[in-house]
């Protein structure tokens, strides 16, 4: 198993080995998640990478978007695209060490869950439960099948996700996304979870 630490991800960015980056805000996230947003929401995008979703949200007028990534280089695109994005909302950190001053209204999940070692998935759920306010949401896309190669990315099944997330969240949606980009169409589940 590769050591999936900050050095690993920084090398991937420096080497432009970023096959997960679709070059735009994820259509399923923008289609499904935007209607979930309350007024002046606190949004977190973990493992944000080039942060296309954060850029789109910022350009739509959302001012309380925080992005987190292990690789400093991941934020180069965001800084170049929206120079007025608040620097204090760019956090270079291990997600599991992340400390925020306020609970989150909405977490957007786009290729972060699939990048962590599957053994960490229960910790991911626990951390999300702590970060999200009561009544807040976790929404995003997860791969709809396991992969036959050593990741990342790491896949999974709907049944696995139902068991994993159903212990701490109410599952509002967990369906194949009809808004995925063509190469991923039929292979992504859109998940919407509510912290009761």
TAQUICOR-V678937 format. One record per residue. N is the residue number from 1. SS is DSSP state (a for helix, b for strand, c for the rest). OMEGA is omega as a letter, one per 20 degrees, with the letter a starting at -180 (* if undefined). BURIAL is I if it has 9 or more other ideal C-beta (glycine too) atoms within 8 Angstrom, else O. Layout:
N/SS/OMEGA/BURIAL ; N/SS/OMEGA/BURIAL
This chain:
1/c/r/O ; 2/c/r/O ; 3/c/a/O ; 4/c/a/I ; 5/c/a/O ; 6/a/a/O ; 7/a/r/O ; 8/a/a/I ; 9/a/r/I ; 10/a/r/I ; 11/a/r/I ; 12/a/r/I ; 13/a/a/I ; 14/a/r/O ; 15/c/a/O ; 16/c/r/O ; 17/c/a/O ; 18/c/a/I ; 19/c/r/O ; 20/c/a/I ; 21/c/a/O ; 22/c/r/O ; 23/c/r/O ; 24/c/r/O ; 25/c/a/I ; 26/c/a/I ; 27/a/r/I ; 28/a/r/I ; 29/a/a/I ; 30/a/a/I ; 31/a/a/O ; 32/a/a/I ; 33/a/a/I ; 34/a/r/O ; 35/a/r/O ; 36/a/a/I ; 37/c/r/I ; 38/c/r/O ; 39/c/r/O ; 40/c/a/O ; 41/c/r/I ; 42/c/a/I ; 43/b/r/I ; 44/b/r/I ; 45/b/r/I ; 46/b/a/I ; 47/c/a/I ; 48/c/a/I ; 49/c/a/I ; 50/c/r/I ; 51/c/r/I ; 52/a/r/I ; 53/a/r/I ; 54/a/r/I ; 55/a/a/I ; 56/a/r/I ; 57/a/r/I ; 58/a/a/I ; 59/a/r/O ; 60/c/r/O ; 61/c/r/O ; 62/c/a/I ; 63/c/a/O ; 64/c/a/I ; 65/b/r/I ; 66/b/r/I ; 67/b/a/I ; 68/b/r/I ; 69/b/r/I ; 70/c/a/I ; 71/c/r/I ; 72/a/a/O ; 73/a/a/O ; 74/a/a/I ; 75/a/a/I ; 76/a/a/O ; 77/a/a/I ; 78/a/a/I ; 79/a/r/I ; 80/a/a/O ; 81/a/a/O ; 82/c/a/I ; 83/c/a/O ; 84/c/r/O ; 85/c/a/I ; 86/c/a/O ; 87/a/a/O ; 88/a/r/O ; 89/a/r/I ; 90/b/a/I ; 91/b/r/I ; 92/b/a/I ; 93/c/r/O ; 94/c/a/O ; 95/a/a/I ; 96/a/r/O ; 97/a/a/O ; 98/c/r/I ; 99/c/r/O ; 100/c/a/I ; 101/c/r/O ; 102/c/r/O ; 103/c/a/I ; 104/b/r/I ; 105/b/a/I ; 106/b/r/I ; 107/b/r/I ; 108/b/a/I ; 109/b/r/I ; 110/b/r/I ; 111/c/r/I ; 112/c/r/I ; 113/a/a/I ; 114/a/a/I ; 115/a/a/I ; 116/c/r/I ; 117/c/a/O ; 118/a/r/O ; 119/a/a/O ; 120/a/a/I ; 121/a/r/I ; 122/a/r/O ; 123/a/r/O ; 124/a/a/I ; 125/a/r/I ; 126/a/a/I ; 127/a/r/I ; 128/a/a/I ; 129/a/r/I ; 130/a/a/O ; 131/a/a/I ; 132/b/r/I ; 133/b/r/I ; 134/b/a/O ; 135/b/r/O ; 136/b/a/I ; 137/b/r/I ; 138/b/a/I ; 139/b/r/I ; 140/b/a/I ; 141/b/r/I ; 142/b/r/I ; 143/b/a/I ; 144/c/r/I ; 145/c/r/O ; 146/c/r/O ; 147/c/a/I ; 148/c/r/O ; 149/c/r/O ; 150/c/a/O ; 151/c/j/I ; 152/c/j/O ; 153/c/r/I ; 154/c/a/I ; 155/c/a/I ; 156/c/a/I ; 157/c/r/I ; 158/a/a/O ; 159/a/r/O ; 160/a/a/O ; 161/a/r/I ; 162/a/r/I ; 163/a/a/O ; 164/a/a/I ; 165/a/a/I ; 166/a/r/O ; 167/c/a/O ; 168/c/a/O ; 169/c/r/I ; 170/b/a/O ; 171/b/r/I ; 172/b/r/O ; 173/b/r/O ; 174/b/a/I ; 175/b/r/O ; 176/b/a/O ; 177/c/r/I ; 178/c/a/O ; 179/c/r/O ; 180/c/r/I ; 181/c/a/O ; 182/a/a/O ; 183/a/a/O ; 184/a/a/I ; 185/c/a/I ; 186/c/a/O ; 187/c/r/O ; 188/b/r/I ; 189/b/r/I ; 190/b/a/I ; 191/b/r/I ; 192/b/a/I ; 193/b/r/I ; 194/b/r/I ; 195/c/a/I ; 196/c/*/O
